[in-house]
């Protein structure tokens, strides 16, 4: 008899096809299949998922409004430097493209010859891996930090014949089942618009369970299954949480940068542009027009308008910068104060001086660095001047450092492709080729290419 808080192991007849179940207080936590070779690797044990993830209908919401990847993309589109930074990051992930080596040769050291096999080259070309799948995977990995793929197997399931990208905005994970495992990837073009409630708008694709590979493949109905690529961030339950999410918060740096052109445009549209303020005292006209006191209002206005037009004409135009104006005026015999003096006061144009134009440098720098990109790669110089001697060493060294640091990310992105290589029996490992930057005294072009591809004919 069992007691509370004990694991009770229920054993059925030990025959092929039967199961060994492990229960905790009557709750199934692990289940093993029995085969001729003994118990297979079981599903991983997963803690219960909290109820606050129960938002939505039949899938796990991505963000509070289930539109997080779409909202992130829209904010990027509103800030040019954010788009340029993201493109640079994606290009660094792609490098020169995908190459592959014999897996058995990888342990021999760095000087391993690249391979080219007709079967693999045809497969890559037919599935547009370089041009479509890899680029799209890098883009989704670089922004929402989650990428999704669909694999299609041959009819006899001995080969994987297709690998396709599923956009992150169009993908959602099904809610966990009773054993807290995610069974399906839901695909719908309605997700970005919040209109995927109708069952006919969604397609459910079995989600690959890496922790129970053999059971998953043995029980796969049909020939298609999905793959979820992500960095396993702390706190993740369904979707990875991008480290740069802080840039996208309400009134965050992306919002600040997006507001700058709107503010400048508003200033240019609404401001009154004045170059000078011209002060003409009435005594100026009394002194120069002895009959001024007898003029009616129309005569006085005509004289004033003529003088104003004369001054404006004189001060306008590109030649006005070096002109001077001379006027004779009277002084009070007792006080010495000027009488009838015209004052021409230049207007301080704060919009041109930058006083009223918000400085976007701080926001730009935060955005670039928030995405993990060195500002020198985007053309941003530190405040107060350019870093380094101007030789370009800052760009060269930061570039080399970044293509070194993004190698683990490339390995995760290429995991589905390398899984297919093992499944199809190709015996190769896919990696990303890069051209490092060096000094011109070491290499005239400043580029340090990797070894030339060796074409190997399959035996």
ZITATA-V307387 format. One record per helix or strand. SS is the DSSP state (H for helix, E for strand). FROM is the first residue (numbers start at 1). TO is the last residue. If there is no record, write none. Layout:
((SS	FROM	TO) (SS	FROM	TO))
//
This chain:
((E	7	11) (E	19	24) (E	27	35) (E	38	39) (H	51	53) (E	59	59) (H	68	77) (H	80	94) (E	97	102) (H	103	108) (E	114	114) (H	118	126) (H	129	142) (E	146	153) (E	160	166) (H	168	170) (E	171	174) (E	184	187) (H	191	193) (H	199	201) (E	203	207) (H	210	219) (E	224	230) (H	245	248) (H	253	270) (E	276	280) (H	282	288) (H	292	294) (H	297	315) (H	318	322) (E	330	331) (E	338	339) (E	342	346) (H	350	353) (H	361	370) (H	375	378) (H	393	405) (H	407	413) (H	415	424) (E	428	433) (E	436	437) (E	447	448))
//
